[in-house]
Amino acid sequence: MLERLFKLQEHNTTVKTEVIAGLTTFLTMAYIIFVNPSLLAAAGMDSGAVFVATCLAAAIGCFIMGFYANYPVAMAPGMGLNAFFSFTVVGQMGYSWQVALGAVFFSGICFFLLSAFRIREWIINSIPLSLRGGIGAGIGFFLGFLGLQNAGIVVDNPATLVSMGDMTSWNAIMACLGFVVIAALYFRGVTGSVMIGILSVTLLSIATGHVELNGIFSMPPSLAPTFMQLDLAGALDIGLVSIVFSFLFVDMFDTSGTLIAVAQKGNLLDKDGNMPRINRALMADSTATVAGSMLGTSTTTSYIESGAGIAAGGRTGLTAVVVGLLFVVSLFLSPLAGAIPAYATAPALFFVAVLMTHSLVKIDWDDITEAAPVGVAAITMPLTYSVASGIALGIIAWTGIKLISGRQKEITPAMVVLTALFIVKFMVF
């Protein structure tokens, strides 16, 4: 049966190899079951229900990716998109989390349609490569800023907006320790370094009495507080059009970049350098996003951590299915997830931020017409506390600088349309 479903021999792999690869991928991305509930709780959502929604959405995405697309790519609610959900859409713009879930739902539907009608390639190819890198780095800076806030290392200041917190506090010390552990273990090639860092800080806090642990295993919490609570009518508000677009935009490039990266690493591209069944993979992503919004979590996307499983030999969808099964098993770890403090997940946020800023190395810094818009997008995301604003300002800057510099031939029709839409958005909303 497994041979029929996943064509193991054709991909020169075995069930044992795929299972090991699935376990490896899961360990590298399992931190999301601890981080996602803490981030979405900031939007007023029930953390127990979000924990269940996170595990279920990840499992659904992995199963679709595995059985339908037959790729060793794991899925879960995306880092960056969950912060955008809580701190921009709900926190800054004032929408309810129910409306934000509705926006996630519609972004998933749009992504599905774009994939089905093959419009996605046109949009992605129209956005300059350097600007995509700037957007990725900007999301990383935003995550790093959130991590520093959660650790109490960065605090508000009425005179300078932000300043350094008390570095002698338990929270700050533990966050710094967690980051050092994660980075050092990652360098040494230890599988699950991020999760080990989170659990190490948590266990040390429990041992010293700073955190109380009421067991490790239990039946999953109720999903009722978030299940089917999305507000679709509210999400149709004209002011949310840019929000839906931002969810769609970030997910689209995140997914496409991840799929291409892991396909190259696993030699899964065809002789022309293309990725077979890519539309199936994209539809798996969009379907999981729609399902996740109904369950009660932010956008579900493909994880770059899948590369760890591919490095361990994963070549088929069986790897993704194993990851999905492990997320189902994780449903019974809710007491442990509930005991993890914000300062324990803070170093994970900051470490993911460090990894995401790597995209800046591909920027041509000697060409100011390329570098300036990248800087605008990357810097304004954390400073405006909005991923959407950073994307919009970066695109406007790109079009304006290229136009006035006399390099209008580099401006694609899609960039003209996007620039016009974002200018109207800032003027009207």
N, C-alpha and C positions, 0 to 999 in steps of 0.2 A: 504494500500500500504506500509506504513512504517513498519507495522508488518511483512509483507512478506519479505521486503528487509533486515530488521535488526534483526528480531526475538526478539522483545523487551520483550515479556512475558517469553520466554525461559531464557533470561538473567536477569529476575526480575527487569526490569526498565520501565520507562515511557517516553513519548515524552517530558514532562516538565523537567524531571530530566536530560535527554540527552541534551536539549537546554541549561539549566543552566550550565551543565558540559562543553559544547562547549564554552560558553561565558567565563567561568573561565579559560579554557586553553588558549583561544585567548588573554585574558588580560595579562597572564603571559609571553607570547612569542611575543606580538605585537611589542616589541622594535626592532625586526629584520627589520621591514619596515623602521625604521629610521637609524639603524646602518649599514645595508648592503649597501645602496647606498653610504654612506660616505666612507666605506672601499674600495669598488670597484672603486669609483671615483679616489682613489689613484693610480689605474692602468691605468688611462686615460679614463675610461668609462663615458658616459653621465649619471649623477646621476638621472635625471628624468626618463630616459629609464630604468635604473636599478631598480628604485622604482617600476615601472610598472611590470617589469620582476619578481621582488621579490614577489609581491602580486599574480601574475598569477601562478608562479611556485608553491608557497605555496598552492594556491587554487587547482591546478591540483593534487598535491600530496595528499592533504587531501581528495579530492573526490575519488581518486583511492583507498586510504587506507580505506575509509568509505564504498564505494559501493562494492569493489572487495574483500577486506580482512575482512571487518566488524570488525575492531578494533578501539577503541577510541583513536587512536594515531595520533597526528597532525604532519604536515611536513612543512618545510620551508628551505631556504638556510642555511647551517650550519655555526655556529660560529667556528672559527678556520680554517675551510676550505676556508672561504672567505679571511681571513688574509693570508693564505698560497698562495692563488691565486694571490693576489695583491702584497704582499711584498717579496715573494720568487720567484714564477714563472715569474712574470713580473718585479718586482723591482730589485731583486738580479740576476736572471739568464738572464734577458734581452729579454725574449720573448714578443711578442705583446699580448695584451689581447684577440685578435681574436684567436691566437694559443692556449692560455690558455683555452679558451672556447672549442676548439677542443679537448684538453686533457680531459676536464670534460666530453664531449660527449662520448669519447672512454672508459673512466672509467665507465660510466653508462652502456654502452653496455656490457663491461666485467662483471660488477656486475650482470646484467640481466642473462647472460649466466651461470655464476657461480651458481646463484640461481636456474636456470632452470635445470641444470645438477647436483645439490646437491653437488657441490665441495666446496661450502662455508664452510660447517661444518668441512671438513677436514683441511682447511687452518686455520680457527679460533682455532680449538682444538690443532693445532700444535704450536701456539704461546703461550708461557708461560703466565699465568695469571698475574704474577707480572709485566712482561714487558708491558702488555696491560695497567696496571695501571700507569706505568711510562710514557707511551706515552700520556695518557689522561692528566696527570699532566703537562707534558711538553708543551702540547698545551695550557693549562691554563696559565702557566708562560709566554708563548709567547703573549697571549692575554693581560695579565696584563702589560707586557712591552709596548705593543702598546698603551694601555690606558694611561699609564704614559707619553708616548711621546706626544700623542694627547692633553694632558692637559698641556704640557709644564713643567711637574714636573721633567722629565728626559730629558736632552738635551745632544748634542754631545760635546765632549771635546778632542782636539787633543792630550793631554797628557795622559788622562786616558780612552779614548774612550767615556765614559759617565760620567755625573755628575748631580747634582741637579740644577734645573732651579730656576726661581724667584718665590718663594712660596707666595709672596705678590701680584702677578699679578691676574687680574680678572679671567683668565682662570683656574689657579691653585686653587684659592679659591672656585670657582664654582664647579670644579671637585671633590674636597674634600667634599664639602657640599652635592653634589649629591650622593656620595658613602655612606656617613653617613645616609642620608635619606633612600636609598635603603636597606642598611643592617638593619637599625632599623625597617623599615616597614616589611621587610621579617621576622624578628624575631617575630614580633607581628602578623604574619599570614595574613597580608593585601594582598589581591589578586591584582596582577598587580604592585607589588612594584617597579620593574625595570622600567616599563613604567612611573610610577608616578615620580620617581626620574629624569628621562630624561626630562619630561614635566615641572617639577617644576623649574629646572635650566633654561630651555628655556624660560619659562614665566617670570621668574625673570630677565633674560637678556633682554627680550623685554621691560619690564616695566622700566628698567633703561637705555634704549637706546643703549645697546650694540649689540642688534640684531634687525633687521627690519622684521616685519611680514606683508606680503601682502595678507591677507585673510587666511582662513582655508580650505574652500571647493572650488573645481574647477573640470573641466573635467580632466581626466588623461593626463599626458604628452605623447608625441609621443614615441612609442616603436621602431620606425624606426632606431635610431642610433645603437641599439644592436640586433635587430631581424634578425636572420639567418646570423649573421656576423661571425660566427665561422669559423676558418680556419682549415679544416680537413686535407688537404694535409700537412700543416706546422706541425700539431700535430703528423704526422707519422714519424717525424725526430727521429732518433735512440736515440738522447740525451734526448728525452722526455719520453722514456720508464719508467724511474724511477719516473717521475712526474705523469704519468698516474697511476702507481702502488701506489704512495703515496695517490693520491685522492681516489683510490679504497680501499686501506688498511684502511685509517682512517674512511672512510664512512662505510665500512663493520663492523668494530668493534664498531663504534659509534651507528650504527643502531641496531646491534645485542644486545649490552648492554642495549640500551634504551628499546627495545621490551621486553627483559626478565625482566627488572626492573619494567616496568609498568604492565606487565602481572602478576607478583607476587603481586604487590600492589592491583590489581583489581581482584585477584583470577580467572584469566583467563587461568590458566594452567590446563592440564588434570590430571587424576589420577596418571600418571607416571611422572608428573612434566614437561611435554613437552608442547610446545605452538602450538596448532592446527593452521593450515593455515599459518604457519610462512613463507613458500615459497611465498605465495600470498603477505604477508606484505613486504617481501624483494623485490619482483618484483614491488610493488607499489613504493618503494623507488628508485629503479634503473630507472624505467620509468619516474618518476618525475625529476630525474637528467638529463636524456636525453632531456626531454622537456624544462627544465630550461636552458640548454646550448644553445638551439635553440632560446629561448626568450632573453637570455643575462644575465645570472646570474651563480654564482658558484654552487657547488654541493648542491643538495637538500637532506635533511636527516630527520630522525625521531627526534622529540624533547622530551627531558626528562621532559620538562614542562608539557607534557601530563599527568604526574602524578597528577597535580593539579586538572585537570578535572575528573580523576578517583576518586580522594579523594572526589569530589563533587557528585559522583554517576554515572559517565559515564561508560557504560559497552559495548556499541555497536558502530558500524561505524557511527551512526547518530551524535555522538559527533564530530567526525572528519569532517563530512559534514557541521555541523554548523560552525566550525572553518573556513572551506574553504569559506563559504558564507560571513563571516565577513571579510576575506582577500579581497574578491571582492568589498565589500562596502568600504574598506580602499583605493581603487584606487582613490577615490575622495577627499583624504586628502593630496594631493601632496604639496600645499602651506605650510602646517604645517611641513611636512617632510623636505622641502627645507630650512626652517628657523632654523632647529635644528643645532646648532654649534657642532664642533668636541669635544669640552670640555664637552658638555652635554652627549654625548654618551660614553665618556671616562670612567666615573664611572661604566657604565653598563658593559663595557669590563672587567674592573678590578673585578667587583663583580662576573661575570661569571667565571673569572679566579680562584677566591677564591673557588667557588663551585667545579670546576674541580679538584683542588688539593686534594680534599677529597679522591680520589682513592689511595693516598699514605698510608692511614691508614691500608690498606690490605697487605702491603709489610712486608715480614719477614726480618726486619733490622738486625737480629742477624746472618743471613746467608749472608755472603759477596758476595757469587756467585750469589745471587738473588738481593741484594741491589745495588751492583756496576753498573751492566748494567742499572738498573732503574735510578740511578743517572746520568749516562752518557746520556741517552735519554732525561731525564727531563731538565737537565742543558744546554745541547748543543742546544736544539731547540731555546730558546730566544737568546743565545749568538752567534749562527751562523746565526740567523735570518732566519731559515729554518726548517720547520717541517720535510721535507724529509730527511735532513741531520741528524736530531736527531733520527729519526726512524732507519736509516741505521746504525749509529754509535752504537745505543743501541743493535741492533741485532748482529752486529759484535762482540761487547764486550761480549754479552751473550755466543755466541758460543765459542769464544776464551777462556774466563775464565772457562767455564765448561770443555772444552777439557783439558786445562793445569792442572786443579784441579783434574783430574782423574774421573770426573763425566760425561763422554761422553755418558753414557746411557740415560741421561736426554735430550740429543740433538736430536730432531726429524729430519727426512729426510727433511721436509719443511724448517727447520731452516738452515740446511746445504746448501740447494739450495739458499735461500734468502741471506745468508752470502756471498756465492760465487758471486752472482749477484751484491751485493752492493760493494764488493771489486773491481770487474771489473769496476763498474761504477765510483768509485773514481780514479782508475788508468787510465781510458781511457777518461772519459768526464770531 
